[in-house]
Amino acid sequence: MAGQTIRIFLASSIELKTDREQFKIFIADENARLNSSDIFLEVVGFENFSNAISDAGLQAEYNKALCACDMAVFLIFSKVGVFTDQEFDAAMAAFKKNNAPKIWTYFKNEALYPELIKEEDIRSLFAFKKKLKDLMHYRTSYNNIDHLKYQFKVELDNKYPTLFANVQTAVVDPAESGPRSEVVNTETKRAYNEILSFRLFEAIRDKNERAKELFEIAEMNEVLWQNDIAYRKEAKAIIASAYGVLGVQLRKLMAIGAQDNAAEGQSTVLENQKNYITICHLTALRAMQLLCFTLLSKLWDEKNKGHHYEAGQVDMIRKFFNSPVEMPLAGYKKLLSTLLAMFDEKQLEYPIGELKNFAANMAPGTDFIAACDSLNGMSRSEYTEEDCKEAESSLTVMLENLSFLTNYTMESIKNVEYFGLRNIKQYYVHNYTALGCDENTTIDLVKQQDAPLNTYAVLLKNTRIAYQPKLNLFPFIIDANALAAEKGAKIYFYSSAGADGSLKYSFWEDRENFISITQSPDQSQAGFNASRSLDVITLFEDAQRAITGAEQQPS
């Protein structure tokens, strides 16, 4: 690819004139570095155009040149001018049509003097931020020109790794000074999880007390949390905790992101990429399963109310109960749409209140469905770094729409004991294991309650609504350790049903780790006795009868 020119459109308001000039000097320095590789970076801006009258108008000429560029960089500070806004719209339209130019927006972090702030400027800034949020466009902040240079240098190396493969360089992030600074080789440095962690933290910060507190502390200390290593680390821990059982997968994604590809061999890098996408897919699948299992459990509880559902809806659920193989993400997408329709048509109370209007997200062409379809379509033996970015982006969109899960916790009931001594208030002691990334699932806990519960129950609870009944997700989700009378929790999700009446469950952390539950203790792989296997199978069959009206599984 010798002799390649990479055209970069640079847009900003006049207030960032100095930053524009410094950015152009930086590009000139990069050209000197890249000279031996026969690569040329060309900055395109209003300075490139004559003030002569044009038939279409000078701004139209800018927009035309913009659409012919490979990259578009927008520098934003206290306002967004009309022309900058038009240029962004033109870049976005061209990107949607031709997948170019790639767009980056950089917001400068610097104090503003109150007497210089104009209402119309602030309105334009907030309107532009809202536009980016609606487009789900990731914006980046920079503290000074050196910070901007560093960030764009990383983007160049990530976007054109093959072009810059033979150009050795080391850079230091000027935004992270002192002991936090480190020299990194940007040839192989991949910033996994940065988009995921930024957008998910923003999504939950008003719903999660820990996230809200961290954000307020960062504001108090005049720190942008996303630009500080310590705050970013804490934010990632909060995100993993906030999503409950999904946090197990998110923690694994964060662990892969913490690895330095520069210190790994090529085979390890490729393995990391494959694992990263596999975990993104499994996280999305578990999220969809959790929603479906919750709605199915609630429908089961409604069995005595005599509801009758459409034949097509019942058939969809019957297929779920009798599928000989685990349904993929696409299957759970259809099942969730069906269940939401059933709840809406019968005006049933949602066990997760935030699902009441969720059907709008399930319409064809929505961002949620597009993200779901993207992850569902990723099935091959090898993946590229671009695939990792796509998987991360898709999972981010899905979990942004499911940020309400931060309001819910889960626990596994190991056993329930009754105490009713004379002249002493009767009560029940629940032995349980809390489920979630923050919890130690190897430790059993105890609490005193006034009401009994089903032993082996896996419960979902809204932590923000006092006295709301907990929903039992058993036997769609089971704790194998509770059934085997062992300490700690080992959670499995329902996977498929055998023709012989057996049930297969997959481990929540590993889709390839299965147990098969049968009524015969000789054939069961579950590790618990026939009586408890029978409990699982009997309740599963009862759930099917209650929801579909089927007396037995179809042959």
Steps between C-alpha positions, in 0.01 A plus 500: 500500500794730426422860415175506694348834600273510804277808491392644837228766512545736796201697628466735796377844601732800490554485880720192449721664237817429701409132542433476125841641422673270750311200361623583149857526631455159664386351167803654330723332760320171437566537128870537573486181707309316228710628211699178461176302477371719214186590696366856493244652736315796346301739718197649326334810646356836407857629462531283186228688313501825310252770598398530136127477434377145433178406319401266782632720780826470692352286781370254240857474367623425854237229540590347164867482597404358838315209340814408303711469817598184685470652847314796650612665824271744683646713781238639738527740793230742620281515191417328172461735208243456225765404245669249732161344567430481126839342439432235762164418340667474160771272641241278669292474184808408297606245760159331497510484122865414432641400841732801471618731637553351845396766750668609825370772732733647762363727775750728668499507881586851611348753738267766360473854637134555599487848350601357162231231491217568257166325526483422129848344511411272790177401328691407184747294706228305682305448178811353338567274799140376481544433129806285572318312774201432272739374233682291765821668384787470748655838578844547651630770732845657491669713764762673286651484153750230600216286630317548168812404302547187708141384459494560125837329461352189663199520267726521195698196607184304581324589176797441270705229678631346179616837364687591816626149577860584418502843662625458858387749760435538867262755646404618845147610584540858627162481672639241740806653663727393786498136607197431282688566178643211308667458164292285270559360156194602302569248228321227697330693779124444482279702732238234566192598701552877489179566307317230694607629841444869417150461361379245755622713789318799351188282459491383863637799687153638584365154589785357706602657832867399471522640147328822604734543795813439292385752239427762769841444663671539163308824441592628846868430431470656153597173336352348186457141613555358149843666480630377837634145542383461862148623424477286186599191696235567764238577233563163333456321833173685558374408153571130553324513836203696369398240243467217754554152356607658170787656693683168494538536124571873514780436748657258250478764226672750731774244571570454129508877461761527775742278310773668299510358149846647455631244747315209341580281203287506187326174591404641841368820342280299262379283788413813699302635207306176468434484874394865507235449233386170653444671835321796338264254332445296818428817702234604248352148499483483880334843509228390256455170685464680832224722360317207340530277808365783716194551279438125470515463878243777541271341239527176694385681816197627303377146420190519724368815331382316189680708237482375141770601255524501121587168337818639345619632836434167672678315221808721540516422872441129440800498265709657776400228747570219254801622300751212464786753471566825681320794338741760360485873562266537202259248653491680834444827316180354349397343831542831684289682239229234539500521880485880498200485266325252730550725802383810314193336347382356834614807694698284739719650768865486397738334749760749378309827480741655251395240240155657473597716201791287383312364197595818312864386511408169337373652175702416186771756429540625857849533644429224751395251232786602269747438784337166581515391135863609470608285795285210385673506159850469643577130460834408350829354613714815468431864580669832434543804719221670305273209595588565866405865463171405334422247773582750774286768336205263456517373858523859622178592318317199643611561858431873477139408427504257795656740752192453720643162603713693749182521713480120538687238700488120506551238767493121522307342789684197638248393764228643726461415869191569713518616862176505701578455868227567758459869597753602237410664170509252214755564230694336218873490448609517137843365413598660170780608269502849347562501126693770321848623419551668839382198694708203610302211356700252709350630827153416633312771690212492748205733557183489708166545321130490592398295196612167353654452157550210265828324563736515198332822381701748293345836579492834319430810709457871430718679755324834452144390577442399861289191566475404133470118482808321376459306178615137492687418177540129582510269299604726209804596706630248753774484761664158466674542836169563678351188343808299598498641857844653447629837613515797268321545170546350156241656271369340181260637238247278322631401157293227331268202550559140393243272337528273806388780734851592613603864537834654412639805681806711414731656758446877530870575440562250219248405236692180419477369858177296525321276745218266401217433746298179468263308727747211503787551747714266290477727195496843664819707477378757749655360817185503713252225586198381301252675729648842429537422130132414501421834666671685215330298226156504666500876548628556146212292361252680726621836370443382143148376577410818686613733222418302185214283625679188372443189707814339362787580272421455131657193345 
